[in-house]
Amino acid sequence: MPKFDVSKTDLERLVGKTFSVQEWEDLFLYAKCELDDVWEENGQIYFKADSKDTNRPDLWSAEGIARQIRWALGFQKGLPRYEVAKSDVTVYVDEKLKDIRPYGVYAIVEGLSLDEEALKQMINLQEKVALTFGRRRREVAIGIFDFDKVKPPIYYRAAEKTEKFIPLGFDEELTLEEILEKHEKGKEYGHLIKDKPYYPLLVDSEGNVLSMPPIINSELTGRVTTETKNVFVDVTGWDLKKIMLALNVVVTALAERGGKIKSVKVVYKDFEIETPDLTPKTFEVELDYIKRLAGIELSDVEIKDLLERMFYEVELVDGKAKLKYPAFRDDIMHARDVLEDVLIAYGYNEIEPEEPKLAVQGRGDKFVGFEDAVRELMIGFGLQEVMTFNLTNKEAQFAKMNIPEEDIVEIENPISLKWSALRKWLIPSLLEFLSQNTHEEYPQKIFEVGKATLIDESRETKTISESKLAVAIAHPRVTFTEVKEILESVIYHLGFEYELKETEHGSFIPGRVGKIIVNGQEIGIIGEIHPQVLENWGIEMPVAAFEIFLRPLYSEPYF
């Protein structure tokens, strides 16, 4: 989760009121943050803010926190409004960047009065949004420039690797290739573009370089100081919607410092857009849904008031709240997200806990008991239990398994690309485990009872979590028969019969793979892992494996 430093004095200047340190501990909760640390430096009190929401980059700076607190305390209400004047500035985007870094969006913010704290927050917001929301600049990279040193029109173009400019922090020209080799940011982020035929470059009409996205700004225009009054904001990436949101976050934060936003025309080969676009977004929620789940007595008018303190413009119509919310937010996907805002505005600490009035007796879930019984059974067969992560990535689930990519449940803003999706099957997790233990003695016989998440459009969440059993055996002479004996024993002990039907599957050796059928229902797959898959995982031993759904085998008594 993003952590960043903020000055108490700066925060209070932005909020318009002073508070004690103790009061600030509670106020941070309105902005979905916790006060992680407090210290004094040069006569100033500083806070370490720990944001608890990776879907709210608008809260990752003093400006965002102060804005949220002003609204939550009722100093301002409803939809925040930011005027966007039209400029005569145009940015032309080179179509050669299509497979390199295809999109850029831009804005101008004028009339800024920046002190050292404001500069720190601007840089912090830039870095946090690009690091977390932007997946370490892969999806989002941000540049902020002294606009008075820029001569429009501006060109976002594909450049030869031998072109030169002075990168920020250097006093000599380097070629684009040299920047990747010598500059600190080039070494850190060069992998994002190093193998591309051209490198992205942002230049003005006089050929002056603004930046080399997503690596580094130029020394000429990319150094913003307390003397800077007008800035040009550049956001590049692969997803136009995502970089538009990042641009909205940055320019509205600067507007909180008194800046005046101006739009920029962006010309692509096939279309033109005007950015930033701060058109409010819309959502609709049933008032009864909020009342039913909030756990507190709330009238329609009270719900409206609470929502207005969380940036919403609210219209109550026929038992519904028709909402408009600001373009710097992109976290409203379900009615529960609106409910969460209602409760934040009400104050979690103000909700009195109540003991349930129902006379109930707790007991363990019977299916969980069944899963535990299956674990005991597998241990009895001489297998070692492993526990792997539900989070994974598409490469592990498909590419390394030698099968075509399918739709799976993906995380919108993952902290790491390695943990960017929920797994739909367990065998890849077992192979990853084996790949990390190639130095251990063989045979290796492992199993896991774990969850797989599947897409199910019939459900409210569009997903379903299924319990599965997966087994993998690795040693020089492992065969289909050896792993089939374990499958047979498991299903027999659970009181069922099964049959195998020959099938084809890219993860397994042809002719040594079968579908597992119980009561006419396909519940899993078994076979010897394909050599290409083993090579993909760096496993040098043969592996045989099976995987089955457990719910179809559930009955009482277990066995």
GISUL-V387326 format. One record per residue. RES is the residue in one small letter. D_LAST is the distance of its C-alpha to the last C-alpha in whole Angstrom. Layout:
# GISUL-V387326
RES:D_LAST + RES:D_LAST
This chain:
# GISUL-V387326
m:45 + p:49 + k:51 + f:55 + d:58 + v:60 + s:63 + k:63 + t:67 + d:66 + l:63 + e:66 + r:68 + l:66 + v:65 + g:68 + k:67 + t:67 + f:64 + s:63 + v:60 + q:58 + e:59 + w:58 + e:54 + d:53 + l:55 + f:53 + l:50 + y:52 + a:52 + k:48 + c:49 + e:49 + l:52 + d:51 + d:54 + v:58 + w:61 + e:65 + e:67 + n:70 + g:71 + q:68 + i:64 + y:62 + f:58 + k:55 + a:53 + d:49 + s:48 + k:45 + d:45 + t:45 + n:46 + r:49 + p:52 + d:55 + l:54 + w:54 + s:58 + a:60 + e:61 + g:58 + i:57 + a:60 + r:60 + q:57 + i:58 + r:61 + w:60 + a:57 + l:60 + g:62 + f:65 + q:64 + k:62 + g:61 + l:61 + p:62 + r:65 + y:66 + e:69 + v:69 + a:73 + k:73 + s:75 + d:77 + v:74 + t:73 + v:70 + y:70 + v:66 + d:67 + e:65 + k:64 + l:62 + k:59 + d:57 + i:58 + r:58 + p:59 + y:59 + g:61 + v:62 + y:65 + a:67 + i:70 + v:70 + e:74 + g:76 + l:73 + s:74 + l:72 + d:72 + e:70 + e:67 + a:67 + l:67 + k:64 + q:62 + m:63 + i:62 + n:59 + l:58 + q:59 + e:57 + k:53 + v:53 + a:54 + l:51 + t:48 + f:49 + g:51 + r:48 + r:51 + r:53 + r:51 + e:51 + v:54 + a:57 + i:60 + g:64 + i:66 + f:70 + d:73 + f:74 + d:78 + k:78 + v:76 + k:78 + p:77 + p:76 + i:73 + y:71 + y:67 + r:68 + a:66 + a:68 + e:69 + k:68 + t:71 + e:72 + k:73 + f:73 + i:73 + p:70 + l:69 + g:70 + f:72 + d:76 + e:76 + e:75 + l:72 + t:71 + l:67 + e:66 + e:67 + i:66 + l:62 + e:63 + k:65 + h:65 + e:62 + k:60 + g:61 + k:59 + e:56 + y:56 + g:58 + h:54 + l:54 + i:57 + k:58 + d:57 + k:59 + p:62 + y:64 + y:64 + p:64 + l:67 + l:68 + v:72 + d:75 + s:78 + e:80 + g:77 + n:76 + v:73 + l:70 + s:67 + m:65 + p:62 + p:59 + i:61 + i:64 + n:67 + s:70 + e:73 + l:75 + t:73 + g:70 + r:71 + v:71 + t:73 + t:74 + e:77 + t:75 + k:76 + n:74 + v:71 + f:70 + v:66 + d:64 + v:60 + t:59 + g:55 + w:53 + d:52 + l:55 + k:54 + k:52 + i:56 + m:57 + l:55 + a:56 + l:60 + n:59 + v:58 + v:61 + v:64 + t:63 + a:62 + l:66 + a:67 + e:66 + r:68 + g:71 + g:71 + k:72 + i:70 + k:71 + s:69 + v:70 + k:70 + v:67 + v:68 + y:66 + k:67 + d:65 + f:65 + e:67 + i:65 + e:67 + t:65 + p:63 + d:62 + l:62 + t:61 + p:59 + k:55 + t:54 + f:51 + e:50 + v:48 + e:47 + l:49 + d:46 + y:43 + i:45 + k:46 + r:42 + l:40 + a:43 + g:42 + i:46 + e:49 + l:51 + s:54 + d:54 + v:57 + e:55 + i:53 + k:56 + d:57 + l:54 + l:54 + e:57 + r:57 + m:54 + f:57 + y:56 + e:59 + v:57 + e:58 + l:57 + v:57 + d:55 + g:52 + k:52 + a:53 + k:54 + l:54 + k:56 + y:55 + p:57 + a:57 + f:56 + r:52 + d:50 + d:47 + i:47 + m:44 + h:42 + a:43 + r:41 + d:44 + v:47 + l:45 + e:44 + d:48 + v:49 + l:47 + i:49 + a:52 + y:51 + g:50 + y:47 + n:48 + e:50 + i:47 + e:46 + p:42 + e:41 + e:39 + p:36 + k:38 + l:34 + a:33 + v:29 + q:26 + g:24 + r:21 + g:18 + d:17 + k:14 + f:13 + v:15 + g:12 + f:10 + e:12 + d:12 + a:9 + v:9 + r:13 + e:12 + l:10 + m:13 + i:15 + g:14 + f:15 + g:18 + l:19 + q:21 + e:20 + v:23 + m:24 + t:27 + f:29 + n:28 + l:32 + t:33 + n:36 + k:37 + e:38 + a:35 + q:33 + f:35 + a:38 + k:37 + m:34 + n:37 + i:36 + p:38 + e:38 + e:36 + d:36 + i:34 + v:34 + e:37 + i:39 + e:42 + n:44 + p:42 + i:43 + s:42 + l:42 + k:39 + w:37 + s:38 + a:35 + l:31 + r:29 + k:28 + w:26 + l:24 + i:25 + p:29 + s:28 + l:26 + l:29 + e:31 + f:30 + l:30 + s:34 + q:34 + n:33 + t:35 + h:37 + e:34 + e:33 + y:31 + p:28 + q:27 + k:23 + i:22 + f:19 + e:19 + v:17 + g:20 + k:22 + a:24 + t:27 + l:28 + i:31 + d:31 + e:34 + s:33 + r:32 + e:34 + t:34 + k:34 + t:30 + i:27 + s:24 + e:21 + s:18 + k:18 + l:16 + a:19 + v:20 + a:23 + i:24 + a:28 + h:30 + p:33 + r:31 + v:28 + t:27 + f:25 + t:24 + e:22 + v:21 + k:20 + e:18 + i:16 + l:15 + e:14 + s:12 + v:10 + i:10 + y:9 + h:6 + l:5 + g:7 + f:10 + e:13 + y:16 + e:20 + l:22 + k:26 + e:28 + t:30 + e:32 + h:32 + g:34 + s:32 + f:31 + i:33 + p:34 + g:33 + r:30 + v:28 + g:25 + k:24 + i:20 + i:20 + v:17 + n:18 + g:21 + q:21 + e:22 + i:19 + g:20 + i:23 + i:23 + g:26 + e:28 + i:30 + h:34 + p:36 + q:38 + v:35 + l:35 + e:39 + n:39 + w:36 + g:38 + i:35 + e:37 + m:34 + p:32 + v:29 + a:26 + a:23 + f:21 + e:20 + i:17 + f:17 + l:14 + r:15 + p:14 + l:11 + y:10 + s:9 + e:8 + p:6 + y:4 + f:0
